[in-house]
Amino acid sequence: MQEFPHHYRVSLDTRPDSPTVSIASQGLPALVTAPPAEFGGPGTHWSPETLLVAAVADCFTLGFKVIAQASRLEWSRLEVNVAGKLDRIDRKMKFTELDIVANVTVPQALASKAPRILEKAEENCLITNSLSANVRFTGNVTAS
């Protein structure tokens, strides 16, 4: 891993008559976004709102994978669902709640170890740690 601080850069391109925005970052494929249906957009593209919720799910998942590997936790499946609540507070829109539900399948012998790995992944998610929203986490373990 590189020394901190890390820096990330994104650029975008759009036109006045286009409902979409093309987001780019060096070395990555472009991503097309648009306002969600809730804001009068087409609802057919990723939006800032869905990207933020996806970032929470992705950050949790990538963190889990690293922590599980370091902890030698064998697992066969991880399913993560995140729901975000956007509200208006003091005349400002903000995400007020993020509900993360993670379901992991592990061998029977490791079932008692898995809940702590799930918790550590949630505690170490840099995205949720950077937000003011209330985060609720539920981790479920299925032994196979």
C-alpha positions as CSV (number, residue, x, y, z in Angstrom):
1,M,0.0,0.0,0.0
2,Q,1.2,3.5,-0.7
3,E,1.9,6.1,2.0
4,F,-0.9,8.5,2.9
5,P,-2.4,10.8,1.9
6,H,-3.8,9.3,-1.3
7,H,-5.2,11.5,-4.0
8,Y,-8.0,10.7,-6.5
9,R,-9.0,12.7,-9.5
10,V,-12.1,12.6,-11.6
11,S,-13.1,14.7,-14.6
12,L,-16.5,15.0,-16.4
13,D,-18.0,16.1,-19.6
14,T,-21.5,17.2,-20.5
15,R,-23.4,19.5,-22.8
16,P,-26.3,21.8,-22.0
17,D,-28.8,19.8,-24.0
18,S,-27.7,16.4,-22.6
19,P,-29.3,14.8,-19.5
20,T,-26.2,12.7,-19.0
21,V,-22.7,13.3,-17.7
22,S,-19.7,11.3,-18.6
23,I,-17.3,10.7,-15.7
24,A,-13.7,9.7,-16.3
25,S,-10.6,8.9,-14.2
26,Q,-7.2,8.1,-15.7
27,G,-7.0,4.5,-16.6
28,L,-10.6,3.7,-16.0
29,P,-13.6,3.2,-18.3
30,A,-15.9,6.2,-18.6
31,L,-19.1,6.0,-16.5
32,V,-22.3,7.7,-17.7
33,T,-24.6,9.2,-15.1
34,A,-27.9,11.1,-15.0
35,P,-30.3,12.4,-12.4
36,P,-32.4,9.7,-10.7
37,A,-36.2,9.5,-11.4
38,E,-36.8,11.0,-8.0
39,F,-35.2,14.2,-9.3
40,G,-36.9,14.2,-12.7
41,G,-34.2,12.2,-14.4
42,P,-34.6,9.2,-16.7
43,G,-33.8,6.7,-13.9
44,T,-31.9,4.6,-16.4
45,H,-28.3,5.6,-15.4
46,W,-26.2,5.6,-12.3
47,S,-26.7,8.8,-10.4
48,P,-24.7,10.5,-7.6
49,E,-27.2,9.0,-5.1
50,T,-26.9,5.4,-6.4
51,L,-23.1,5.8,-6.8
52,L,-22.8,6.8,-3.1
53,V,-24.8,3.9,-1.9
54,A,-22.9,1.6,-4.3
55,A,-19.6,3.0,-2.9
56,V,-20.7,2.0,0.6
57,A,-21.5,-1.6,-0.6
58,D,-18.3,-1.8,-2.6
59,C,-16.1,-0.4,0.2
60,F,-17.6,-2.9,2.7
61,T,-17.1,-5.8,0.3
62,L,-13.5,-5.0,-0.6
63,G,-12.7,-4.4,3.1
64,F,-14.3,-7.8,4.0
65,K,-12.2,-9.6,1.3
66,V,-9.0,-8.1,2.7
67,I,-9.8,-8.8,6.3
68,A,-11.1,-12.3,5.6
69,Q,-7.9,-13.2,3.8
70,A,-5.7,-11.8,6.5
71,S,-7.8,-13.7,9.1
72,R,-7.7,-16.8,7.1
73,L,-11.5,-17.0,6.9
74,E,-12.7,-19.3,4.2
75,W,-16.0,-18.2,2.6
76,S,-17.9,-19.2,-0.4
77,R,-20.3,-16.3,-0.9
78,L,-20.9,-12.8,0.2
79,E,-24.0,-10.9,-0.6
80,V,-24.2,-7.2,0.5
81,N,-27.3,-5.0,0.3
82,V,-27.3,-1.3,1.1
83,A,-30.2,1.0,1.4
84,G,-29.7,4.7,1.7
85,K,-32.2,7.3,2.9
86,L,-31.9,10.8,1.4
87,D,-33.8,13.5,3.3
88,R,-33.9,17.2,3.7
89,I,-32.5,18.4,7.1
90,D,-32.3,22.1,7.9
91,R,-33.0,22.9,4.2
92,K,-30.1,20.7,3.0
93,M,-30.4,17.4,1.3
94,K,-28.2,14.7,2.8
95,F,-28.1,10.9,3.4
96,T,-29.4,10.4,6.9
97,E,-29.4,6.6,7.1
98,L,-27.5,3.8,5.5
99,D,-28.6,0.2,6.2
100,I,-26.0,-2.4,5.4
101,V,-27.0,-6.1,5.4
102,A,-24.2,-8.6,4.7
103,N,-24.8,-12.3,4.3
104,V,-21.8,-14.5,4.2
105,T,-21.5,-18.3,3.7
106,V,-18.7,-20.0,5.5
107,P,-17.7,-23.6,6.4
108,Q,-19.4,-24.8,9.6
109,A,-16.1,-24.9,11.5
110,L,-15.6,-21.2,10.9
111,A,-19.1,-19.9,11.6
112,S,-18.2,-18.5,15.0
113,K,-15.3,-16.5,13.5
114,A,-17.2,-14.9,10.7
115,P,-19.3,-12.4,12.7
116,R,-16.3,-10.5,13.9
117,I,-14.8,-10.3,10.4
118,L,-18.1,-8.8,9.1
119,E,-18.0,-6.3,12.0
120,K,-14.4,-5.3,11.3
121,A,-15.2,-4.8,7.6
122,E,-18.1,-2.4,8.6
123,E,-15.9,-0.6,11.2
124,N,-13.1,0.0,8.7
125,C,-15.2,1.2,5.7
126,L,-13.6,4.5,4.8
127,I,-16.8,5.6,2.9
128,T,-19.2,5.2,5.9
129,N,-16.5,6.6,8.2
130,S,-16.5,9.7,5.9
131,L,-20.2,10.3,6.0
132,S,-22.5,11.8,8.7
133,A,-25.4,9.4,8.0
134,N,-26.5,7.0,10.7
135,V,-25.2,3.5,9.7
136,R,-27.0,0.4,10.7
137,F,-25.2,-2.9,10.1
138,T,-26.6,-6.4,10.1
139,G,-24.3,-9.3,9.5
140,N,-25.7,-12.8,8.9
141,V,-23.6,-16.0,8.7
142,T,-24.7,-19.2,7.0
143,A,-22.7,-22.3,7.7
144,S,-22.4,-24.8,4.9
